[in-house]
Every structure is written in structure tokens, then in C-alpha cells.
Amino acid sequence: MASYDAGAVAGLDADPSQASADHIPVKKLSIGSWNLLAKYDEHVLLSFYWAERKLVWEVLHLGVVRKMEVDFEDISQATLTSGDEQQQDRLVIELHRPPRFFKENPPSTVSAGAQEVNYVYTTDFTNGQASTESRHLLLFDAGAVTRDHTKMMHYSGIRLVVEGSGADQKSAGGGSRHGLPRSLGGVHATSAHLRQPPTSSPRLDAIILQDQLKREMRERQARYTGICPVRERIYAAVFDELIAAVARDAPKRGALLQKLYGEARMSIDSYRTVFEMSIEFGGRKLNEAIETKGELAQHVEDLESEITELHKEIEKLTSLCESLEFREEQKALVYEEVDKEITDLQSEQQQLEDLLAVLKLSKPDKKGK
């Protein structure tokens, strides 16, 4: 399989700033686990806006155009595998940063009855794959990506590597011109790791980013308070954008912000670890409390049963005491009656003794007669 760097063999007469946009129909677009097959010619388009230095994936769905947009400086490398009549052309694009997402607004009418199409920021319509995956795979019809396209990509600062059966022909065609080597990436290679802002006004960039943040929070139903993983991911992306914007104008300040952001993330991770450990500790204590509660409940039932039995025993003893008291009271009454009779008998005996004594004194003595 032949392979070459398109920058080493391209001609020197191309001027991307004066070129018109090129649109190439895509047969299949794959980003991570997200795949899209084109059902008709203009269903999926790969557009090169040479003057604006933008690469755009355009998808027409239900009459509405959704697109992903990256700057040429965001492209790390592009690898083109040229096919033959039986095989399709294959283009693999590696990105430094995730693309921006737009959707088409209803067209507005301008002067002379013409309509102007507007695009607004929107969320990632690839199920989050384009925001996390840097590798984009595109399949075209054989010969869809021509030698002119490869030349324009090179002169726009895109590092392109061509492989496959068509590499020799394209290499020969490109070398028939001056054949002078050119440094890879051109004058824009030094800023390939930075994204150019969508406008030239930092204030407008901040306003657009703020609007996009609000829209993202609303569309993804993120919570503004409490623990919310969705809000955490959105804020992380916003911080990355802000740090990159600051680093573009002041690299030292951007590095300091990146360090502070890393320290903040470490603190948040530490708090998360403490939180998770506290939840685990609380769960463990809750299980122990449930087990202890069960044991205590059983112990309480045993004590209540014992108390009930003691109450029954108290009732029995109370009844016995009452019966004994009644019997003692009856015995006391009997004793009182007996004592009264004895007292009466004793009193009668005393009276009789007194009477006998009187009678003895009143009776004449027989010897005195």
C-alpha cells in the first residue's frame, strides 16, 4: 500500500482564501459508537469553507439542517485512504477539540424577498459521541475526494496523509508540478492546539458561551442546585473553553487557571470521596441499628410478657391477702363476742360472790343460840 504526505507533493499555486466552498457527499459517518448512513445524495455533506477556514459536517434531518463545525486549527491529522471502483474512499479526521454544534433556524425574509438562513448553537446530536471522541470516520464514493481537494487541504494548514491504491496516481499528479517540499501544517501549525473564537469580540464570545450554557442546561434538564452529574459535565466543558480562551491571549494566566482548576477538581474529588465514605459508614450504621432494633424489640416483647405474668401473680397475691384479711376480721369478731361473754360471766360471778358474802354475814351462828 502506497502512502505519502500530501504536503510534500502539492503544487504551490493554490490560494485557499480566494477559493469557494467545496461540498462532498458522504455515504457513511461514524463517530465512536454513533453511525449515520446517507439515504440520498445531500443527506450528509462534508463541507470545506476554505476562506473561513472551517470544516463542517452537515446533516439534513426532517427538513432541518444540523451541523458540526471545527476550525482547521482544531484538526490534528487527516488520513485519506483512496479506493478503487469496488471500494469507497475513506477519510479519518483526528481533532484536537470537540466540534461546535448548530441547527438551522426558520429562514428570515430580507430585502427583495430573499430569505436568509440562520444557525443557532445547539446540543450534541450524536448521543454525546462527538463531544468525547476525537476520531471521525467518513466514507465517500470512489474518487469523490480529488487531488484538488488534497492540495487545498494542505495549503489550508491541514496535515493530510494519503494511503491506498490511488495514492501513486495522486502522488504523480501532484509531483508533476514544482515538487518542492513544504513544511507540514503551514503557518498555522503553531496554533493547532488552540481554537479560534467564533467572533473577533471576546465579550461577544462570552455572551454566546453563556447563552449556550443556559440552553444546554435547559435542554439536558440539568439542576442548578444539589448534586447533578449533567451540570458537572457542562460546567467542565465551559471551564475548558474559558481557560483555552484566556490561554490564547495570556499563556501564563491560562496555565495558572488550568492549575487552579486541577486543584479545585482534586478538592471536589476529595470531598466526593469523603461523601461516599460517609454514605457507606451511614449505611453500615443503619444496618447495625436495624439489627439492634430487632434484638431490642424481641427483648421488649420478652419483658412485656414477664410484666404481664408478674401482674397476674400480683392479682393472685392481692386476692389471697384480701381473703386472709377477711378471715382475720371474722376471727376478731368472734374473739370479741367470746371476750364479752367471759366478761359477763366474770361480772356475774363477782356479783354472786359478793351476795354470798353478804348472806354469810346475815346468817345467825347456831352456837350462839
Helices and strands as residue ranges (DSSP letters): E 2-5, G 6-8, G 16-18, E 22-25, E 28-31, E 34-37, E 44-49, E 54-61, E 64-71, G 72-74, E 75-82, E 89-95, E 100-104, E 108-109, G 111-113, E 115-116, E 119-121, H 129-132, E 135-140, H 147-155, E 160-164, H 167-175, G 186-191, H 202-219, H 229-249, H 251-362, G 366-368
